[in-house]
Structure formats: structure tokens, C-alpha cells
Amino acid sequence: MGQRRPWEVDDGLWERIEPLLPRVERRFRHPGRKRLDDRKALCGIMFVLYTAIPWEFLPQELGYGSGMTCWRRLRDWTEAGVWQQLHELLLAELNGANLLDWSRAAVDGSHVRALKGGRKPAPARSTERVSGRNTM
């Protein structure tokens, strides 16, 4: 049996991710082209991220759809909060199995908006003697 490719999503991870993905109903009257399977799109996303190739260079031979399709799916899933939900789910599972070493955790609030905020910094003073024409 061959070695698993790192960008291919195994069944265990897929069982966790699939319920988090938004359901997209196919239009009845003008259905258009059949939508690429979500698991294949995820493998395409993982391939691009793993190999660091540009989206447009995703090889069609892999069967993961086009790079643009995978990019759009990544964008849509990000906007739907899929990755945050997955992160929380996996953290809860690992914590429940006592597999997290919290002694090595760090708290970072740089991505959290301060509701009341602090004092606003003063505007930077110019180091030039004369203001430029475009700053008046």
C-alpha cells in the first residue's frame, strides 16, 4: 500500500470537517455545471497550501478542480467560519483526551478588537521643515 499524501484528507478528519461546511443547494431551473465535491476541493486547497504553488498552477490531473474553484471555496468557507469552528472542535477533542500541554500555551489578544480601546496615539510630527504640496 502506498504512502498517504499529506494534502489528502483522511476519513477521520473529513468526518469532523464535513458537518461544518455550508450546504449549497443546486438551482432547479438552471443548474449549470455540477459543483465540485467538497472533499476534492479541500484536497486541492491543501495541495496548494502544502506545495506553496500559485492557485492557477493546481494540476488538473489531480482531480481537485481548478485553482480558482479551490480558492473560492477557501474564501467561502473562511467567511462562513469553518476554520474557527474546526479549530475549536479539535482543541476540545484534544483537551478532552488530555493531549494538550497547557503549560506551553500563550495568550494572544492581538486579533481581538478592543471594545472601549485605549487612548489614541498623537499624530506623528513631520521631520521636514516645509510641508509637501500634497499634504496641505
Secondary structure by P-SEA (a helix, b strand, c coil): ccccccccccaaaaaaccccbbbbbccccccccccccaaaaaaaaaaaaaacccccccccccccccaaaaaaaaaaaaaaaaaaaaaaaaaaaaaaacccccccbbbbcccccccccccccccccccccccccccc
